[in-house]
Structures are given as structure tokens and as C-alpha cells.
């Protein structure tokens, strides 16, 4: 039998409130620190231009468990976007991970033997938006991260659901099939 927490992937989308660009779309890998996710996690510690990885912390000296590394899906080109990534998005991600422990979504006894990689989306328009609602940005990232972790650990959607929906559901941006 394979390790029950070897490699789990999940994603979720939570939409922004009207007039905001704060949609959240994390893509999560969660798995054992001594497995392929752990190896990928360790490899991501090296910085790459524009896609700087960052641990999810609740506050200074408060690294979450399971250890979680965040990587932006788009190149962060300016301090304003980096501040959003390392501020509101980091806070929302960290809180979601801790709340997954509290809610039993992540088994507490595995908190130190698992790790999470979270690819996060920040719409480049957010940093320039004079009316940016950081509370909405927190909300969408928190809800989507928590949902993505739950989906990953529950292997959702199931293969049966995917097959059943193959010709009923289209990609959100689909106008070509």
C-alpha cells in the first residue's frame, strides 16, 4: 500500500465581489515531506526571477504547519504586487492552513510530516486599483485555499464525476469546443 498522503492535488476558484480583481485560484500540492511533494518543496527554496517562493506565515516567527510554500503564478514586477503577495495573500493562505488543522481537514498528527505547495494568482490589476478591497482579497484567498486543500485530500473531483461531466461542463473561458 502506498502512503495515504504521498501526493494530492487540488484547486479551487473563489470569485471576487463586484468591481474587484481579487479572484483567488490556488493550485495545491500536499504530500509527505519524504515523498515527491517534499522533494519539490525543497527544490522550490531556490529563488527564480519574478516567481519568488515564500513560506506561509501567520506572523513573524509563526510558520504554519504543515509547512507551506507559496509561489505566484505570474511574475511579480513591482513592490506593490510583492506587498500583496507577502501581506494579504500570505496571511489568508496561512490562516486557511491553520484552520484546516483546527477543522480536521488536515490530520493534526500529520502536521509535521506533510508539506504544501500553493501556486497563487494575483491579478496584476490589483496593485494599481485605487479601490482595492484587501478584505475581499483576503476572503477569496482564504476560502479558495481552504477549499483546495479539502479537495486535494478528498481526491475531488472524483474520476466518476469527471467522466459524468465530460460533455456537460466547459472550461470557464471556453468558446472553442
N, C-alpha and C positions, 0 to 999 in steps of 0.2 A: 504494500500500500504506500502511496506517496504521502508526503507531508500535507496535512489538510490546509496549510497556509503557505504553500510553495509559491504560487503565482496567481494572483487575482487581479483582474482589470475591471474598472467601472468608469462610467461617465455620467454626467447629469448636466442639464441646462436649466437655469432659473432666469427668467426674463426680468428686466428692469421695469420700474414703474414708468408710466408715460413721460416722454420727454427726456429720459436719461439714456446713457450709453453704457450702463453698468451691468449688462447681461453677464452672467457667470457660466462658464463651461469647463469646469475642471475635468481632466482625464487622470485617473488614479491607477497606480500600480501599488499593490500591497502584497507583501510576502515576507518570508523568513529572511533574517539577516544573513543566514548561511546558505542561501539559495540564489537563484538568478536575480531576484529583485534586490537582494542585499549587495550583490556584485555591481549591478547597475547603479545603485545608490552610491556606493563608494567611488565608482568611476566618475560620477557627476560632481564630485567635490572639486575637480579641476574646473577653473573658470573658462568660459568661452565668450568671446566678444559679443556683447549685446544680449546674451542669454545667461546672465549671471544667476547661478543657483544660490538659494538662501534657505537656511533652516526655518521651519515654522516655530516661532517662539511666542509665548503669551506676553512676556515682558523680558527685560534683561535678566539673564540667569534662570530663565524658565522655559527651557527646551521641552517641547511636548514629547510624550511617549504614546505610541511608537514614534521614534524619530522620523520626522517628515521633512523632505526637501522639496522646495517649490522651484519650478523653472518656468519662466514666462514663455508663452507660445509665440510672441512677437518680439522683435528687437526693441529693447528699451533704449531710446536715443537721447533722453534728456532727464534731468534731475526730477522734474515733475512726475514723470511716469515711474521712475525708480522710487520716489517717495510714496506713491500709491501702492506699488508692489511691496515695499518694505514697511508699509504702515497698515492701511486699512485691509488690504488683501491678506497680508501676513497674519494680522490679528484675527480675521474671520476664519482663515484656514486653521490656525492654532486652536481657536475656540471650538471649531467643529470637531477636530480630532479628540480633544479632551472630552467633549460632550458625547462622542461615540463611545468612549470608555465608560463614562457615567451611565449611559443608556444601555450598555451591554452589547452594543453593535460590534465593538472590538472587545474580545475577551480580555479582561484585566490581567489574567495570568500569562498572556502572551504579549503584553505591552512592551517588554524589553527584548523580545526575540523576533519582533516584526519591524518592518520599516515601510515607509510610504514615499512614493514619488508622485508629486502632484504637478501636472502641467496646467498652468493657469492662463486665462485670457484676460488681458486688459485692453479694451478698445482704445486705440491711440487718441481718439477724440476726447476721452475723459479728462486728460491733463489740461486741455485747453478750454474746457467747458466752464464758463463763468458760473453756471448754475449747478455744478456737480454736487450731487447729493451723496456724500460719503456714507451716510447711514444706509442708503439704498445699496450702495456698493458693498458694504459690509453684509447686509441682509442676503443679497444674491449669492455672494461667495460663500457665506456660512451655510446657507441652505443647500446649495449645489454640492459643496464639498461633503457635507454630511450624507446627502443622498447618494453621491458617487461611491463613498466608502461602503455604505449599506448595500448598494447594488453589487459592488465588487465582491464582497464577502458572501453574498447570497447568489452569486452567479446569475445575475439578472441583466438583461432579459434571458430567459431560458432558450435553449435551442428550439423547443416546440413553439414558443411564442414568435421567435424569428421566422420560422418556417410558415406559421399561420399568417403572419403579417407581410410576407414577402411581396405580395401583389396588392396589398391594401394600404400600405404606408409608403410614402415617398420621402426622400431627403427634404429637409425644410427649404433648401434653395433649389430644389429640382423643378426644372421645366423642360427637361430634355429627354426624359424616358417615357 
